[in-house]
Amino acid sequence: MRKMLNITKAVSDETRVRALMMLEGGELCVCQIIEVLGLAPSTISKHMAILKQAELVESRKQGRWIYYKLAGEINKEIGTVITWLAVNLKGDKIVKNDRKKLKEILKLEKETICKKMYHR
């Protein structure tokens, strides 16, 4: 029961769901997530920790940067949750806008975005 409660808690917040929907396209640096969502790094860190605790995302550290990806690739239950979210948010304006922003951000050098985070 605890695992199910952690998952439902994690997907009950708009910011966390938006982050999950961005990660549906593949692994992202936390700086890219911050840039799209427009929130403070500490706020995004807390949200990503909740998603990680619920086993919805995995992370890896490479140098100074932290990368996140969906855990659904290795966990069928999580894959089902992500699919359900994606189907139900297919036409959502906020998700579409986030994807549009992300597309532009992905055109930029990761270093540029990440350095910008630490000079705000």
C-alpha positions as CSV (number, residue, x, y, z in Angstrom):
1,M,0.0,0.0,0.0
2,R,2.8,2.4,0.8
3,K,4.2,2.3,-2.7
4,M,0.7,3.1,-4.2
5,L,0.3,6.0,-1.8
6,N,3.7,7.4,-2.8
7,I,2.8,7.2,-6.5
8,T,-0.6,8.9,-6.0
9,K,1.0,11.6,-3.9
10,A,3.7,12.2,-6.6
11,V,1.1,12.5,-9.4
12,S,-1.2,14.8,-7.4
13,D,0.9,17.8,-8.1
14,E,0.8,19.8,-11.3
15,T,4.6,20.6,-11.3
16,R,5.5,16.9,-10.9
17,V,3.1,15.8,-13.6
18,R,4.5,18.4,-15.9
19,A,8.1,17.2,-15.2
20,L,7.0,13.6,-15.9
21,M,5.4,14.6,-19.2
22,M,8.6,16.3,-20.2
23,L,10.6,13.2,-19.3
24,E,8.4,11.1,-21.6
25,G,10.6,12.4,-24.4
26,G,13.7,11.0,-22.8
27,E,16.4,11.9,-20.2
28,L,16.8,15.5,-19.3
29,C,19.3,17.5,-17.2
30,V,17.6,19.1,-14.2
31,C,18.6,22.5,-15.6
32,Q,16.4,21.8,-18.7
33,I,13.5,21.0,-16.4
34,I,14.1,24.1,-14.4
35,E,14.2,26.3,-17.5
36,V,10.9,24.9,-18.8
37,L,9.0,25.1,-15.5
38,G,10.5,28.4,-14.5
39,L,10.8,27.5,-10.9
40,A,13.7,27.8,-8.4
41,P,16.3,25.0,-8.5
42,S,15.5,24.1,-4.9
43,T,11.8,23.8,-5.7
44,I,12.5,21.5,-8.6
45,S,14.9,19.5,-6.5
46,K,12.2,18.8,-3.9
47,H,9.7,17.8,-6.6
48,M,12.1,15.5,-8.3
49,A,13.0,13.9,-4.9
50,I,9.3,13.0,-4.4
51,L,9.1,11.5,-7.9
52,K,12.3,9.6,-7.2
53,Q,10.9,8.3,-3.9
54,A,7.8,7.1,-5.7
55,E,10.1,5.3,-8.1
56,L,8.6,7.2,-11.1
57,V,12.0,8.6,-12.1
58,E,15.6,7.6,-11.9
59,S,18.6,9.9,-11.7
60,R,22.2,9.9,-12.4
61,K,24.9,12.4,-11.7
62,Q,27.5,13.4,-14.3
63,G,30.0,15.9,-13.1
64,R,28.0,18.8,-11.7
65,W,24.8,18.0,-13.4
66,I,21.9,15.6,-12.5
67,Y,20.0,13.8,-15.2
68,Y,16.5,12.4,-14.8
69,K,14.6,9.8,-16.8
70,L,11.4,7.9,-16.4
71,A,11.6,4.6,-14.5
72,G,8.9,3.1,-16.6
73,E,11.5,1.5,-18.9
74,I,12.4,-1.0,-16.2
75,N,9.2,-1.0,-14.1
76,K,6.0,-2.1,-15.7
77,E,3.8,-0.6,-13.0
78,I,5.4,2.8,-13.4
79,G,5.1,2.5,-17.2
80,T,1.4,2.0,-16.8
81,V,1.1,5.1,-14.6
82,I,3.1,7.2,-17.1
83,T,1.0,5.9,-20.1
84,W,-2.2,6.7,-18.2
85,L,-1.0,10.3,-17.6
86,A,0.1,10.7,-21.2
87,V,-3.2,9.5,-22.6
88,N,-5.2,11.7,-20.2
89,L,-3.1,14.8,-20.8
90,K,-2.7,14.4,-24.6
91,G,-4.5,17.7,-25.5
92,D,-3.6,19.6,-22.4
93,K,-2.5,23.2,-23.2
94,I,0.1,23.4,-20.4
95,V,1.7,20.1,-21.4
96,K,1.7,21.2,-25.1
97,N,3.3,24.5,-24.1
98,D,5.9,22.8,-21.9
99,R,6.8,20.5,-24.9
100,K,7.1,23.5,-27.2
101,K,9.5,25.3,-24.7
102,L,11.5,22.1,-24.2
103,K,11.9,21.7,-28.0
104,E,13.5,25.2,-28.1
105,I,15.6,24.5,-25.0
106,L,16.9,21.2,-26.5
107,K,18.3,23.2,-29.4
108,L,20.6,25.1,-27.0
109,E,23.9,23.8,-25.6
110,K,23.2,22.1,-22.2
111,E,26.2,23.9,-20.7
112,T,24.6,27.3,-21.6
113,I,21.4,26.4,-19.8
114,C,23.0,24.9,-16.8
115,K,25.5,27.7,-16.3
116,K,22.5,30.2,-16.5
117,M,20.9,28.4,-13.5
118,Y,23.8,29.3,-11.3
119,H,24.0,32.9,-12.3
120,R,20.4,34.0,-11.6
